[in-house]
Amino acid sequence: AHVIVTEGLLAQRFIDARCETEDFARWRDFVSQAENAPEVLGPVCGVPAEQIRAAARLYATGGNAAIYYGLGVTEHSQGSTAVMGIANLAMATGNIGREGVGVNPLRGQNNVQGSCDMGSFPHELPGYRHISNEGVRAEFERAWGVT
């Protein structure tokens, strides 16, 4: 994310239209700090800084890009933070919300994925649409013919 912000690779139109301005500004300011540069973090994660920079540039400028991740991310002690970071990266580059892009968690069992996709969580309707959203509820009420 540091590279995307500091090299001006942000999808500013997407950000302006779809992101929360104040929250985005805090994230942008944090990731652009020198302590988050690939030259600092590369040795910590064992990946050369130039490879991190190249991957960031490719993800931000390569057209459609999607992130797929498995249980290694979600079961890590910082899994929730990692997933939020992945989502932030997708939003910062505009790689979410259209065909051929997105954030795609791969579940450990395909039945779990399918049941979640169809809305088996008590707080979500199909497509991970939250039940507390009145517009979402109205849409499903019309489609299903029930309140």
N, C-alpha and C positions, 0 to 999 in steps of 0.2 A: 504494500500500500504506500510505503514511503516513496518509492520510485514513481508511482502513478501520480501522486500529489506533487512531488517536487519537480517532476519533468513535464508538468502540465498535460497529463494524459487523462484527466477527468472528463467524464461525459456530462459537461455542465448543463446542457439542455435537459437531460434526463434528471439530473440532480435538482435543478430549479423546479421542474414539474412534479417530481415524485418524492422528494426527500424533505424531511423536516429541517428547515434552514439552520436553526440554532444547534440542534444535535449534530448535523453534518459539519458545521463549522468547528465544533469542539473536537470531533473525530479527526477532521482534516488537520487541525493544529497539532493534535497529539501525534498522529502518524508521521508528520513532517519533521518532528524533532530529530536532531542529529543522532541522538541515542537510539533511534529506530532505523537508522540507515543500514543497508545491506553489509557495509564494511564492518559495522559493529555486531550485527546479529548473525552474519554468515558464519563466523568461527563458532558461535554458540550452537548453531544447528548443523554444522558440518557441511555447509553448501557454500562454494565460493561466491563472493559478492557479485561478480559479473554474471554468473548463472542466474542468480536471483533477479538481477536487473533485466536480463534478457527475457526471462519468463514473465516478469511484470509487463514489459513492453509488448510482448506477444499477446498476452491476455487482454491488454487494454486496447490494442490497435489491430488485432487480427480478424476483425469482423465478428461473426458470431462466436461466442465462447461460453462453455458450460462447465460447471464444477460438479464433479461426482465424488462423493466420499462415502466411506463405509464405517464400520464400527470402531476402527482405530481412532477416529476423530471423536465420535460421540461417547465412547467408553473411557476416554482419557480423563484424568482428574480435572482438566481445564476444558472439557468437551463443550460445555455451553458457551464459554467464551470463544472457542475456536469456531463454532457454528455462527455466532454473531459476527465474527471477523470475516468469515466467508461471505455472509450475506452483505456486509458492508462493502466488501471488495466488488461484489456483483453490482451493487447499486452505484458505486463510485464510477464504474466503467460502463454503466448502462446495459450490462449483460444479464438482464432479468426482465420478465414481462413481455417477451415476444418469442416467436418460434425460433428454435435453434439455440437458445440460451437458457440460463437458469442455474439454480442451486438444487442439486438432486441427491438427497440422501439415499443410500442403498441400505436397506434393512437386512438384518441377519437372516430373516426368514421371509419368503415371498408372501405368505399369508398375512403377516403383520403389515407389510407394505400395502397390500390390497385392501385390507380391512380399514386401515387408516385413510387411504385414498377415498374410499366410499363413504366416510363419515361415521365411523364407529365410535369415535371419541364422544362423550356426552356433551362436550362444549363446542363441537365443530360439526358442520354439515359437510357433504361431499366437496372435495376440492380444498379442504382445510379452511373453509369459510366459517368464521366465528359466529356462533349462535347469538351473541349479544348485539350484533349489528342488525338494526331494524330493516335496512335495505336488503340485506342478505336473506333475513327471515321472510320478508315479503316476496322475494323472488321465488323461494322454495315453496311458500304457501300457494302462490299462483300456479306453479308447475305441478304441485302435488294435490291441489284442491282441498287442503286441510289447513287448519291453524296450527 
